[in-house]
Amino acid sequence: MFTTIAWATDGSASASEALPLAEGLARATGRTLTIIYVQEVTISRSGFLAEDGRPVLASLHRMVRRLQDDGVQATVVSSKATTRDVPRTILELAEAAAADVLVIGNRGHGSLINLMLGSVAARLLQVTSLPIITVPSRSTAATPLTDADVAAVSTRSRF
């Protein structure tokens, strides 16, 4: 059914809650897991602003090595995009990876916050025909992904 499962992450804890499902699908089908990381860049009057995404990327690359050591074909693809271009960039990376399904986390802020800030998950659902599995967050707090988060999530990832 699937040949490539893509999991999109921004490095937040809510995004990491979708990892067990994505990893489980890859394990159950014996297929490739492509991890998509798009670092959000903000444009201000003083220029481009971006947090340092290297720690998140380093954690994701360690995760890929762990998955590969455990017999799961996995890879990381990444890019940078402005806030409004994040959904499009995720889809471009998913398409380049020939993904059959995209697994994403959803912070679940609610309609008012989504109206003001936007929702990547909602936008992805609006603009693509690619099947998307949205995993709701158990918490609305979005904190950066750490190695401890990766380890905790990977121990729960048996499909």
Accessible surface in RSA format (square Angstrom, percent):
REM  Atomic radii and reference values for relative SASA: ProtOr
REM  Chains: A
REM  Algorithm: Lee & Richards
REM  Probe-radius: 1.40
REM  Slices: 20
REM RES _ NUM      All-atoms   Total-Side   Main-Chain    Non-polar    All polar
REM                ABS   REL    ABS   REL    ABS   REL    ABS   REL    ABS   REL
RES MET A   1   202.97 105.1 125.54  83.1  77.43 184.4 112.93  96.0  90.04 119.3
RES PHE A   2    28.95  14.5  28.71  17.8   0.24   0.6  28.72  17.4   0.23   0.7
RES THR A   3    75.49  53.7  71.13  72.1   4.37  10.4  60.28  81.0  15.22  23.0
RES THR A   4    14.32  10.2  14.32  14.5   0.00   0.0   1.01   1.4  13.32  20.1
RES ILE A   5     0.00   0.0   0.00   0.0   0.00   0.0   0.00   0.0   0.00   0.0
RES ALA A   6     0.00   0.0   0.00   0.0   0.00   0.0   0.00   0.0   0.00   0.0
RES TRP A   7     0.37   0.1   0.37   0.2   0.00   0.0   0.37   0.2   0.00   0.0
RES ALA A   8     6.58   6.0   3.13   4.8   3.45   7.8   3.36   4.7   3.22   8.5
RES THR A   9     7.47   5.3   0.00   0.0   7.47  17.8   3.75   5.0   3.72   5.6
RES ASP A  10    70.82  49.6  50.22  50.0  20.60  48.7  32.30  76.0  38.52  38.4
RES GLY A  11     1.31   1.6   0.00   N/A   1.31   1.6   1.31   3.6   0.00   0.0
RES SER A  12     6.72   5.7   5.48   7.3   1.23   2.8   5.75  12.2   0.97   1.4
RES ALA A  13    26.33  24.2  26.04  40.2   0.29   0.7  26.04  36.7   0.29   0.8
RES SER A  14     2.36   2.0   1.72   2.3   0.65   1.5   0.55   1.2   1.82   2.5
RES ALA A  15     8.47   7.8   7.76  12.0   0.71   1.6   8.36  11.8   0.10   0.3
RES SER A  16     4.88   4.1   4.88   6.5   0.00   0.0   0.55   1.2   4.34   6.1
RES GLU A  17    29.30  16.8  21.37  16.2   7.93  18.9   7.11  13.7  22.20  18.1
RES ALA A  18     0.00   0.0   0.00   0.0   0.00   0.0   0.00   0.0   0.00   0.0
RES LEU A  19     0.63   0.4   0.63   0.5   0.00   0.0   0.63   0.4   0.00   0.0
RES PRO A  20    25.05  18.3  22.13  20.2   2.92  10.6  22.59  18.6   2.46  15.3
RES LEU A  21    53.14  29.6  48.37  34.6   4.77  12.0  52.12  36.6   1.01   2.7
RES ALA A  22     0.00   0.0   0.00   0.0   0.00   0.0   0.00   0.0   0.00   0.0
RES GLU A  23     0.00   0.0   0.00   0.0   0.00   0.0   0.00   0.0   0.00   0.0
RES GLY A  24     0.00   0.0   0.00   N/A   0.00   0.0   0.00   0.0   0.00   0.0
RES LEU A  25    21.29  11.9  21.29  15.2   0.00   0.0  21.29  14.9   0.00   0.0
RES ALA A  26     1.23   1.1   0.00   0.0   1.23   2.8   0.00   0.0   1.23   3.3
RES ARG A  27    64.55  27.1  38.96  19.9  25.59  60.9  28.34  38.7  36.21  21.9
RES ALA A  28    65.98  60.7  21.68  33.5  44.30 100.8  33.75  47.5  32.23  85.4
RES THR A  29    51.78  36.8  27.93  28.3  23.85  56.8  36.16  48.6  15.61  23.6
RES GLY A  30    58.43  72.1   0.00   N/A  58.43  72.1  35.45  97.3  22.98  51.5
RES ARG A  31   100.37  42.1  97.35  49.6   3.02   7.2   6.99   9.6  93.38  56.6
RES THR A  32    34.09  24.2  33.98  34.4   0.11   0.3  17.85  24.0  16.24  24.5
RES LEU A  33     0.00   0.0   0.00   0.0   0.00   0.0   0.00   0.0   0.00   0.0
RES THR A  34     2.87   2.0   2.87   2.9   0.00   0.0   0.17   0.2   2.70   4.1
RES ILE A  35     0.00   0.0   0.00   0.0   0.00   0.0   0.00   0.0   0.00   0.0
RES ILE A  36     0.36   0.2   0.03   0.0   0.33   0.8   0.03   0.0   0.33   0.9
RES TYR A  37     9.54   4.5   9.54   5.4   0.00   0.0   2.13   1.6   7.41   9.1
RES VAL A  38     5.50   3.6   1.13   1.0   4.37  10.5   1.13   1.0   4.37  11.8
RES GLN A  39    18.63  10.4  16.59  12.1   2.04   4.8   9.26  19.7   9.37   7.1
RES GLU A  40    84.19  48.3  71.22  53.9  12.97  30.9  21.40  41.4  62.80  51.3
RES VAL A  41    13.65   9.0  13.41  12.1   0.24   0.6  13.41  11.7   0.24   0.6
RES THR A  42    67.62  48.1  66.18  67.1   1.44   3.4  45.44  61.0  22.18  33.5
RES ILE A  43   106.20  60.4  79.28  59.1  26.92  64.9  79.28  57.1  26.92  73.1
RES SER A  44    41.63  35.2  25.05  33.4  16.58  38.2  34.89  74.3   6.74   9.4
RES ARG A  45   252.84 106.2 209.31 106.7  43.54 103.7  90.59 123.8 162.26  98.3
RES SER A  46   103.78  87.7  59.99  80.1  43.79 100.9  56.93 121.2  46.86  65.6
RES GLY A  47    28.45  35.1   0.00   N/A  28.45  35.1  27.77  76.2   0.68   1.5
RES PHE A  48   148.13  74.1 121.53  75.3  26.60  69.2 121.73  73.8  26.41  75.6
RES LEU A  49    95.06  52.9  90.96  65.1   4.10  10.3  93.59  65.7   1.47   4.0
RES ALA A  50    54.79  50.4  15.13  23.3  39.66  90.2  20.09  28.3  34.70  91.9
RES GLU A  51   148.54  85.3 136.87 103.5  11.68  27.8  62.55 121.0  86.00  70.2
RES ASP A  52    81.30  57.0  54.09  53.8  27.22  64.4  39.52  93.0  41.78  41.7
RES GLY A  53     6.85   8.4   0.00   N/A   6.85   8.4   4.19  11.5   2.66   6.0
RES ARG A  54   174.92  73.4 171.31  87.3   3.61   8.6  75.56 103.3  99.36  60.2
RES PRO A  55    80.78  58.9  71.68  65.3   9.10  33.1  79.45  65.6   1.33   8.3
RES VAL A  56    15.56  10.2  15.56  14.1   0.00   0.0  15.56  13.5   0.00   0.0
RES LEU A  57    45.66  25.4  45.66  32.7   0.00   0.0  45.66  32.1   0.00   0.0
RES ALA A  58    40.63  37.4  32.51  50.2   8.12  18.5  39.42  55.5   1.21   3.2
RES SER A  59     4.77   4.0   4.32   5.8   0.44   1.0   0.00   0.0   4.77   6.7
RES LEU A  60     0.00   0.0   0.00   0.0   0.00   0.0   0.00   0.0   0.00   0.0
RES HIS A  61    81.52  44.6  80.61  56.0   0.91   2.3  48.88  50.4  32.65  38.0
RES ARG A  62    99.28  41.7  93.77  47.8   5.52  13.1  52.97  72.4  46.32  28.1
RES MET A  63     2.14   1.1   0.47   0.3   1.67   4.0   2.14   1.8   0.00   0.0
RES VAL A  64    11.85   7.8  11.85  10.7   0.00   0.0  11.85  10.3   0.00   0.0
RES ARG A  65   132.05  55.4 131.16  66.9   0.90   2.1  64.18  87.7  67.87  41.1
RES ARG A  66    70.41  29.6  64.57  32.9   5.84  13.9  63.93  87.4   6.47   3.9
RES LEU A  67     0.00   0.0   0.00   0.0   0.00   0.0   0.00   0.0   0.00   0.0
RES GLN A  68    92.48  51.7  74.72  54.6  17.76  42.3  23.66  50.4  68.82  52.2
RES ASP A  69   130.01  91.1  91.58  91.2  38.43  90.9  32.43  76.3  97.58  97.3
RES ASP A  70    68.21  47.8  47.76  47.5  20.45  48.3  15.01  35.3  53.20  53.1
RES GLY A  71    69.01  85.1   0.00   N/A  69.01  85.1  37.04 101.7  31.96  71.6
RES VAL A  72     8.36   5.5   3.95   3.6   4.40  10.6   7.66   6.7   0.70   1.9
RES GLN A  73   113.55  63.5 106.51  77.8   7.05  16.8  41.48  88.3  72.07  54.7
RES ALA A  74     7.67   7.1   0.00   0.0   7.67  17.5   0.33   0.5   7.34  19.5
RES THR A  75    56.91  40.5  54.76  55.5   2.15   5.1  32.06  43.1  24.84  37.6
RES VAL A  76    20.96  13.8   1.34   1.2  19.62  47.3   1.34   1.2  19.62  53.2
RES VAL A  77    44.95  29.6  40.39  36.6   4.57  11.0  44.95  39.1   0.00   0.0
RES SER A  78    52.29  44.2  26.40  35.2  25.89  59.6   1.99   4.2  50.30  70.5
RES SER A  79    40.91  34.6  27.41  36.6  13.50  31.1  16.63  35.4  24.28  34.0
RES LYS A  80   135.94  66.3 114.57  70.3  21.38  50.9  63.17  56.9  72.77  77.5
RES ALA A  81    10.90  10.0   1.92   3.0   8.99  20.5  10.90  15.4   0.00   0.0
RES THR A  82    32.58  23.2  30.71  31.1   1.87   4.5  28.56  38.4   4.02   6.1
RES THR A  83    66.33  47.2  60.76  61.6   5.57  13.3  53.84  72.3  12.49  18.9
RES ARG A  84   208.22  87.4 180.78  92.2  27.45  65.3  74.97 102.5 133.25  80.8
RES ASP A  85    36.33  25.4  36.17  36.0   0.16   0.4   1.11   2.6  35.22  35.1
RES VAL A  86     9.26   6.1   9.26   8.4   0.00   0.0   9.26   8.0   0.00   0.0
RES PRO A  87     8.69   6.3   8.69   7.9   0.00   0.0   8.69   7.2   0.00   0.0
RES ARG A  88   120.68  50.7 117.27  59.8   3.41   8.1  67.78  92.6  52.90  32.1
RES THR A  89    10.24   7.3  10.24  10.4   0.00   0.0   6.62   8.9   3.63   5.5
RES ILE A  90    10.85   6.2  10.85   8.1   0.00   0.0  10.85   7.8   0.00   0.0
RES LEU A  91    28.93  16.1  25.96  18.6   2.97   7.5  26.10  18.3   2.83   7.6
RES GLU A  92    87.38  50.2  80.26  60.7   7.12  17.0  41.55  80.4  45.83  37.4
RES LEU A  93    31.84  17.7  30.88  22.1   0.96   2.4  31.02  21.8   0.82   2.2
RES ALA A  94     0.76   0.7   0.48   0.7   0.28   0.6   0.73   1.0   0.03   0.1
RES GLU A  95   143.43  82.3 125.00  94.6  18.43  43.9  47.26  91.4  96.18  78.5
RES ALA A  96    88.65  81.5  46.34  71.5  42.31  96.2  58.85  82.9  29.80  78.9
RES ALA A  97    26.73  24.6   5.39   8.3  21.34  48.5  17.26  24.3   9.46  25.1
RES ALA A  98    68.50  63.0  56.03  86.5  12.47  28.4  65.01  91.6   3.49   9.3
RES ALA A  99    13.76  12.7   0.09   0.1  13.66  31.1   0.09   0.1  13.66  36.2
RES ASP A 100    47.60  33.3  38.14  38.0   9.46  22.4  11.11  26.1  36.49  36.4
RES VAL A 101     1.53   1.0   1.53   1.4   0.00   0.0   1.53   1.3   0.00   0.0
RES LEU A 102     0.00   0.0   0.00   0.0   0.00   0.0   0.00   0.0   0.00   0.0
RES VAL A 103     0.00   0.0   0.00   0.0   0.00   0.0   0.00   0.0   0.00   0.0
RES ILE A 104     7.19   4.1   7.19   5.4   0.00   0.0   7.19   5.2   0.00   0.0
RES GLY A 105    17.66  21.8   0.00   N/A  17.66  21.8   0.71   1.9  16.95  38.0
RES ASN A 106    47.09  32.5  45.20  43.7   1.89   4.6   2.10   5.0  44.99  43.5
RES ARG A 107    74.33  31.2  70.08  35.7   4.25  10.1  13.26  18.1  61.07  37.0
RES GLY A 108    47.33  58.4   0.00   N/A  47.33  58.4  28.37  77.9  18.95  42.5
RES HIS A 109    70.18  38.4  45.25  31.5  24.93  63.8  32.32  33.3  37.86  44.1
RES GLY A 110    36.28  44.7   0.00   N/A  36.28  44.7  35.09  96.3   1.20   2.7
RES SER A 111    97.81  82.6  81.86 109.2  15.95  36.7  50.89 108.4  46.92  65.7
RES LEU A 112   120.76  67.3 116.11  83.1   4.64  11.7 119.56  84.0   1.20   3.2
RES ILE A 113    61.17  34.8  61.10  45.5   0.07   0.2  61.10  44.0   0.07   0.2
RES ASN A 114    45.94  31.7  40.38  39.0   5.56  13.4  11.77  28.3  34.17  33.0
RES LEU A 115   148.00  82.4 119.95  85.8  28.05  70.5 126.79  89.0  21.21  57.1
RES MET A 116   129.39  67.0  92.34  61.1  37.05  88.2  66.98  56.9  62.41  82.7
RES LEU A 117   124.33  69.2  98.39  70.4  25.94  65.2 102.82  72.2  21.51  57.9
RES GLY A 118    44.30  54.6   0.00   N/A  44.30  54.6  30.99  85.0  13.32  29.8
RES SER A 119    23.94  20.2   7.07   9.4  16.87  38.9   8.53  18.2  15.40  21.6
RES VAL A 120    58.83  38.7  51.85  46.9   6.97  16.8  52.68  45.8   6.15  16.7
RES ALA A 121     7.84   7.2   4.28   6.6   3.56   8.1   4.48   6.3   3.36   8.9
RES ALA A 122    42.59  39.2  37.64  58.1   4.95  11.3  41.20  58.0   1.39   3.7
RES ARG A 123   119.69  50.3 118.48  60.4   1.21   2.9  33.13  45.3  86.56  52.5
RES LEU A 124     0.18   0.1   0.18   0.1   0.00   0.0   0.18   0.1   0.00   0.0
RES LEU A 125   100.52  56.0  78.09  55.9  22.42  56.4  79.23  55.6  21.28  57.3
RES GLN A 126   129.69  72.5  92.32  67.5  37.37  89.0  38.63  82.2  91.06  69.1
RES VAL A 127    65.78  43.3  31.22  28.3  34.56  83.3  39.89  34.7  25.89  70.2
RES THR A 128    38.32  27.3  11.96  12.1  26.36  62.8   9.05  12.2  29.27  44.2
RES SER A 129   119.33 100.8  83.19 111.0  36.14  83.2  56.26 119.8  63.07  88.4
RES LEU A 130    38.42  21.4  27.33  19.6  11.09  27.9  32.01  22.5   6.41  17.3
RES PRO A 131    75.17  54.8  64.10  58.4  11.07  40.2  75.17  62.1   0.00   0.0
RES ILE A 132    29.18  16.6   1.22   0.9  27.96  67.4   1.22   0.9  27.96  75.9
RES ILE A 133    57.74  32.9  54.55  40.6   3.19   7.7  57.74  41.6   0.00   0.0
RES THR A 134    45.59  32.4  23.18  23.5  22.41  53.4  21.86  29.4  23.73  35.9
RES VAL A 135    28.18  18.5  27.48  24.9   0.70   1.7  28.18  24.5   0.00   0.0
RES PRO A 136   100.50  73.2  94.11  85.8   6.39  23.2  94.43  78.0   6.06  37.7
RES SER A 137    23.78  20.1   0.38   0.5  23.40  53.9   0.09   0.2  23.69  33.2
RES ARG A 138   179.92  75.5 140.41  71.6  39.51  94.1  78.54 107.3 101.38  61.4
RES SER A 139    53.48  45.2  44.47  59.3   9.02  20.8  41.11  87.5  12.37  17.3
RES THR A 140    84.18  59.9  74.61  75.6   9.57  22.8  41.29  55.5  42.89  64.8
RES ALA A 141    59.18  54.4  46.38  71.6  12.80  29.1  56.28  79.3   2.90   7.7
RES ALA A 142    47.42  43.6  14.77  22.8  32.65  74.3  14.77  20.8  32.65  86.5
RES THR A 143    73.43  52.2  72.47  73.5   0.97   2.3  58.88  79.1  14.55  22.0
RES PRO A 144    93.68  68.3  85.68  78.1   8.00  29.1  90.46  74.7   3.22  20.0
RES LEU A 145     8.37   4.7   0.60   0.4   7.78  19.5   0.60   0.4   7.78  20.9
RES THR A 146    68.64  48.8  64.48  65.4   4.16   9.9  64.29  86.4   4.35   6.6
RES ASP A 147    73.36  51.4  65.54  65.2   7.82  18.5  35.13  82.7  38.23  38.1
RES ALA A 148    74.79  68.8  59.92  92.5  14.87  33.8  68.10  95.9   6.69  17.7
RES ASP A 149    42.07  29.5  39.75  39.6   2.32   5.5   4.67  11.0  37.40  37.3
RES VAL A 150    12.43   8.2  12.02  10.9   0.42   1.0  12.43  10.8   0.00   0.0
RES ALA A 151    54.65  50.3  50.12  77.3   4.54  10.3  54.54  76.8   0.12   0.3
RES ALA A 152    47.66  43.8  39.89  61.6   7.76  17.7  46.86  66.0   0.79   2.1
RES VAL A 153     5.59   3.7   5.59   5.1   0.00   0.0   5.59   4.9   0.00   0.0
RES SER A 154     8.70   7.4   6.67   8.9   2.03   4.7   1.17   2.5   7.52  10.5
RES THR A 155   107.30  76.3  77.95  79.0  29.34  69.9  72.23  97.0  35.06  53.0
RES ARG A 156   112.97  47.4  87.82  44.8  25.15  59.9  64.88  88.7  48.08  29.1
RES SER A 157     0.95   0.8   0.00   0.0   0.95   2.2   0.94   2.0   0.01   0.0
RES ARG A 158   152.38  64.0 127.94  65.2  24.44  58.2  71.49  97.7  80.89  49.0
RES PHE A 159   141.70  70.9  76.15  47.2  65.54 170.6 100.49  60.9  41.20 117.9
END  Absolute sums over single chains surface
CHAIN  1 A     8566.7       6615.5       1951.2       5010.7       3556.0
END  Absolute sums over all chains
TOTAL          8566.7       6615.5       1951.2       5010.7       3556.0
